[in-house]
Amino acid sequence: MQLKNENKKSQITALTSTSTQLVLMTAEGDVWNYNKREYEKILFLFDSGAQKTVIQEQLAERLGLPKQSSEICTMSGIGGHIENFKTHIVNLKVSSAFGEDVQMQIQTKPVITNGFPSVNLSNDDVAFLKENRIRPANSRLRGERQNPHVLVGLDHYHDLITGQNAIKTPTGLHVAETIFGPTIYGKGTTIKESLTSPTTFSLTTVHEKSEKELLQKIFELEGLGITPDECREDDKALEYLEQYSKKISFKHGYVTAPFPLKENISELEDNYTVAIRRLESLQKTLQLNPEQAKWYCDILQKYEEEGMIETFTQPAENVVGTYFMPHSGVWRQNKKVPLRIVFDGSSKKRGKLSLNDVIHKGESFVNKIHDILIRARTKKITMMCDIQAAFSQIRLVDNHKDLCRFVWVRNIKYPPTKDNLILYRFRRLPFGVTASPSILNMALTAYLNAKGTKLAKEIQQSLYVDNILIGAESVTEALEKYVQSKQLFSEIGMNLREYISNNHEV
C-alpha cells in the first residue's frame, strides 16, 4: 500500500520546545505466584540508594509468598523522615529473560510509592533502540503512569542488574542491562510540539500495489522478515566463527577455548577494589547465616578439588588482561543444593569497562529455538538430553585465566586483609560471563563440524546452549543414536544425560 500526497502546497506549522525528563530505572519481570502455580509479570523499581528490597504487602499476600518471620522495621528517608511499620520476611522467586530462577529473601511494606511517569521516548530514541536491537523490559514507553510492585535495594541490586554500559539514546538517556532485559533511565531531553494556525489539510489517495508486486514481496526475503542487513550480519558471523574455530583445541580429551575479545581489551582495569568491597558486604551476610556460610565454603572447596578454579600468586605468562569478578550467593531452600554462587562479569567502576564489555557476546552463534522445535516435528521419535555441567567442561587458554579472578577469605569472621585473603582464578568457563553460551556453542559447533558424521551434523543443528534434540524414525534408530551421541561427547570429556523421549519404548 502506498500513500501519495495530492496537495504539495499544504503545510502545518509547529512550535517546538524542549524540557528535561528524569527517568527512574524500572523493568517488568516474571515472579512466581504460589497460589496459582504460574508466573506473572510485575514492575520492579531499582534504587541503589535503598538498603533493603521491599514488595507491596498486598501483592505478597496475593502471590502467596512463603513467610519466614515478622518484625518491626524502621526506615529513614530524606530529611530525616522516619517510618515504622510491621514487615514480613518473604521468599520471592523471579525468572530471568533466559528462564533462570533467582530466589530473593525480601521484606513486605504496606506502600512503596504513589507512582510516577514512565520514560517518554522520542521518535529518535525509538529509532535508535530499533536500530541497535534494544528491546526495553518495560512496555510503558510514552510517559504512562506506573506504580512499581517491588523496590530493589542494594541487598539484591547487583543480583538483578547485570551491567550498566555506556550506551546513550539520542536524547541522552542511559541503557542498563537487567536479568529481565534492557531498561532505560537517567536524564534526557523531551521535545514538545504544538500546532499553530493557519492549519490546512492535504488530500491523500491510496494506491494498491498490483497482484504481481504483492506476490513478489511475499516470496522475497523481506516478506519472511529477513532484511539484507541481517543477511550481511549472518555472513560476518560465519566468517568470525571460522576464524574463532581455529583457536579452539580438542586435545587430551577435552575442549580448550579463548574468550572472543574485542579490541578494547587493553582498556580493561582489574576491578579489584570493587571486588573487595563486595566481598566485605558478602561476609556480613554470611556471618548472620551460618548454614549459608558453610555451603559457600564447601562449594568453593569443591570447585577447587574438581579443577574449576585454582589459587595463584603470580599471573600466567603473556596475560591479555586481569579482572576480578565479585560474587554472591543465591539461596534456594527447596533445592538439593540450596546455594548457587553467582559471579558478576558486568561489575565495574563508574566510567570504566567490565569483563563483559570487552568480550563479544556472540548471540548470532546460538541456534534459534523455534528452528530447532520445527525441525524436531519432522521425525516420528524425538529424544532430548542435556550436557552435564557444560560450561565447566570448557577449559580456558592459559593467558585468559587472569580475566576471571576472584577473591575469597580463609576465615569469613575476619576482614579480607593480606593474611586472610585468597586469590582464585577460573581454569574453566565461568557462567557469569555473558558470552559463555555462545563460546560453548561455537566450541561444540567446531567440534561437530570437524567430526563430520551425519549424527554430528544433526546435533549441531539442534543444539541450544547445553540442550540437544535428536530425531529418529524407529525405536532401533533412536537407541543407536543414544549410544552414538554418548560416545561422541565422551571423546571431549562431556557427558550427555537425562535422556527423555516421546516414545515409551526408547
QUIBEL-V637755 format. One record per backbone hydrogen bond with DSSP energy under -1.0 kcal/mol. CO is the residue of the C=O (numbers start at 1). NH is the residue of the N-H. If there is no record, write none. Layout:
CO,NH ; CO,NH
This chain:
2,207 ; 4,205 ; 13,196 ; 15,194 ; 17,192 ; 19,190 ; 21,188 ; 23,186 ; 25,46 ; 27,44 ; 29,42 ; 30,95 ; 31,40 ; 33,37 ; 33,38 ; 38,33 ; 40,31 ; 42,29 ; 43,149 ; 43,150 ; 44,27 ; 45,152 ; 47,50 ; 50,154 ; 51,155 ; 53,107 ; 54,151 ; 55,109 ; 56,60 ; 57,61 ; 58,62 ; 59,63 ; 60,65 ; 63,34 ; 66,91 ; 69,89 ; 71,87 ; 73,85 ; 75,83 ; 77,80 ; 81,77 ; 83,75 ; 85,73 ; 87,71 ; 88,108 ; 89,68 ; 90,106 ; 92,104 ; 93,32 ; 94,102 ; 96,99 ; 100,96 ; 102,94 ; 104,92 ; 106,90 ; 107,55 ; 109,57 ; 116,146 ; 119,143 ; 122,126 ; 123,127 ; 124,128 ; 125,129 ; 126,130 ; 127,131 ; 128,132 ; 129,134 ; 130,133 ; 137,28 ; 141,121 ; 144,118 ; 146,116 ; 149,56 ; 150,45 ; 151,54 ; 152,47 ; 153,156 ; 153,157 ; 156,160 ; 157,161 ; 160,179 ; 163,177 ; 167,175 ; 169,172 ; 171,189 ; 173,169 ; 174,185 ; 176,183 ; 177,162 ; 177,163 ; 178,181 ; 179,97 ; 181,178 ; 182,137 ; 183,176 ; 185,174 ; 186,23 ; 188,21 ; 190,19 ; 192,17 ; 194,15 ; 203,6 ; 205,4 ; 207,2 ; 210,214 ; 211,215 ; 212,216 ; 213,217 ; 214,218 ; 215,219 ; 221,224 ; 221,226 ; 222,225 ; 227,231 ; 228,232 ; 229,233 ; 230,234 ; 231,235 ; 232,236 ; 233,237 ; 234,238 ; 235,239 ; 236,240 ; 237,241 ; 238,242 ; 239,243 ; 240,244 ; 241,245 ; 244,247 ; 245,248 ; 249,256 ; 251,254 ; 255,395 ; 256,249 ; 257,397 ; 259,261 ; 260,360 ; 262,265 ; 264,267 ; 265,268 ; 270,324 ; 271,275 ; 272,276 ; 273,277 ; 274,278 ; 275,279 ; 276,280 ; 277,281 ; 278,282 ; 279,283 ; 280,284 ; 281,285 ; 282,286 ; 283,287 ; 286,289 ; 289,293 ; 290,294 ; 291,295 ; 292,296 ; 293,297 ; 294,298 ; 295,299 ; 296,300 ; 297,301 ; 298,302 ; 299,303 ; 300,304 ; 301,305 ; 302,306 ; 303,308 ; 304,307 ; 308,427 ; 308,428 ; 310,425 ; 323,405 ; 326,344 ; 328,342 ; 330,340 ; 332,335 ; 338,332 ; 340,330 ; 342,328 ; 345,356 ; 349,352 ; 355,358 ; 358,262 ; 362,365 ; 363,366 ; 368,372 ; 369,373 ; 370,374 ; 371,375 ; 372,376 ; 373,377 ; 375,378 ; 376,379 ; 381,472 ; 382,502 ; 383,470 ; 384,500 ; 385,468 ; 386,497 ; 387,390 ; 390,393 ; 391,394 ; 394,429 ; 395,257 ; 397,400 ; 398,401 ; 399,320 ; 400,403 ; 401,404 ; 402,323 ; 404,426 ; 405,325 ; 406,424 ; 408,422 ; 411,414 ; 415,417 ; 417,421 ; 420,410 ; 422,408 ; 423,312 ; 424,406 ; 425,310 ; 427,396 ; 432,345 ; 433,436 ; 435,439 ; 436,440 ; 437,441 ; 438,442 ; 439,443 ; 440,444 ; 441,445 ; 442,446 ; 443,447 ; 444,448 ; 445,449 ; 446,450 ; 447,451 ; 448,452 ; 453,457 ; 454,458 ; 455,459 ; 456,460 ; 457,461 ; 458,462 ; 462,469 ; 464,467 ; 466,387 ; 467,464 ; 468,385 ; 470,383 ; 472,381 ; 474,478 ; 475,479 ; 476,480 ; 477,481 ; 478,482 ; 479,483 ; 480,484 ; 481,485 ; 482,486 ; 483,487 ; 484,488 ; 485,489 ; 486,490 ; 487,491 ; 489,492 ; 489,494 ; 490,493 ; 495,388 ; 497,386 ; 500,384 ; 503,506
